[in-house]
Amino acid sequence: MKKYFLILLFLFAGGLQAQHFQIATLKYRGGGDWYANPTALPNLVAFANQNAGTTISRQIATVEVGSPQIFNYPFLYMTGHGNVVFSQQEAENLRDYLLAGGFLHVDDNYGLNPYFRREIRKVFPEYELIELPFSHPIYQQKYKFPNGLPKIHEHDGKPPQGFGIIHEGRLVLFFTYETDLGNGWEDQVVHGNPEELRQKALQMGTNLLQYVFNRPE
């Protein structure tokens, strides 16, 4: 079964710096713009490969929530501004993927928050999103963020927050709120962010990739 194959994939991948892996954008239904920030992931992968020694493919895949192909990608990225809808089959597929060793980063591009929180309850009705302490390893990889997530875009002017779902001691989902990391990963001409902010966003994104690909399983 694919979900058990993914577990084996991670077991053999430990310490290999994500060689030959590909990451993917998660395509969802509901009308939200899942395709936002098109230059974000290619730029993040290029930065991580150059600065953290990863060798992740710069070709970014797109995969639908309910597709069996979801199990081919150890790291999924989800973003957008609007509505999200998971069918029961999609929720079950995403749950199986995450419990089998996959990882989902959800980056609120402003407006995703209420819809994502509603739909993730279909995936994990038994878990709550919890705010991760600044001491969590995701903030302590190559780049140190002792105060948690960097603030990249103002949105509502609130402090950035990083929420997670932890299953059997493993962080399976990381939700970044009031920061918009993907905004900072995009080409500089897209949003005009100062280079200092872009670097912070790319560094935090590199931490995410390192956390996923180098964690012991």
Buried (B, 14 or more C-beta within 10 A) or exposed (E): EBBEEBBEBBEEBEEEBBEEBBBBBBBBBEEBBBEBBEBBBBBBBBBBBEBBEBBBBEEBBEBBBBBEEBBBBBBBBBBBBBBBBBEEEBBBBBBBBBBBBBBBBBBBBBBBBEBBBEBBBBBBEEBEBEEBEBEBEBBBBBBEBEEBBBBBBEBEEEEBBBBBBBBEEBBBBBBBBBBBBBBBBBBBEEBEBEEEBBBBBBBBBBBBBBBBBBBEE
